[in-house]
Amino acid sequence: MNNGISIWTLKKMPMQHVVRYIEENSGIDFQARMANMSHNNYEKLTSAQAQEQLAAAISRMNEEQYTEYLLELIDE
């Protein structure tokens, strides 16, 4: 469910908005994979903790990895 958003729009958004968009528009499996965590461990996090984990994971990604995740997200 991409709501017509483009990858370029996502890339220009502040990190907090991207994380919120990911949380609202993707499944738990995608989020856990993006955060590099097991599904079970990710599922136990509070929303705030999950957002922190996603932001930390994104900040460690190189541009190519980040782009691949965003492309997958908008294709979901």
N, C-alpha and C positions, 0 to 999 in steps of 0.2 A: 504494500500500500504506500505509494510514494506521493500521493496528493499532488502530482504534477511538478514536484520540486526537481531541480536540476542538480547535478553534481557540483556545478560551479557555484550555485547558491549555497549549498552545504559547505563548500570549502571556504566561502567568504564569511560564514556565520561565526560568531564567537564560540569558543569551545563549549561553554555551558549550554548554549542553544543547540549545538550539534548533539551533545549528550542527551539532552531532553528529547530531541527529535528521534534519536535512536531508541530511547526507552519507550517512547509512545508509538513507534512505527515498525518495530521489529519484535521477533519472538525471543523468548528466554534463551533458546539455543544459540541464536546469532549473537546476542549480547554476551553470553558466557564465553563463546569462542573469541569474540573480539577482545574481551577482557583477559583472555588467556587463563580461564578458570574452568573447573569442572562445572557441569550443569548443577549438580547437587550443592556445591559450595556457593555458587553464584545465587542460587535460589534462596539461600539462607540470609543473604544480605538485605539490609533495609534499603529503601529507595535511595537515600542519601549515600550510603556506602557503595551501592551499585554505581551511582553516578561518579563517585570518586574513583572507583576501579576503572570504569570506562575512560574517564579523562586521563588517568595515569597511563593506561595502555595506549591510548591514542598519542599521547605525548612521546612515547617511546618508539612509535612506528616511523618507518621511513615514508617518504611521499608515495612510493609505489604501493606499499601495503595499505596505507590509508585510502588511497584511490580505489584499490580493489574492494575493500570493505564498503566504501560508499557506493560503488557501482552495484555491488550485490544488494545493498540496502534498497536502492531506488528501483531495482528490478524485482524485489520481493512482492 
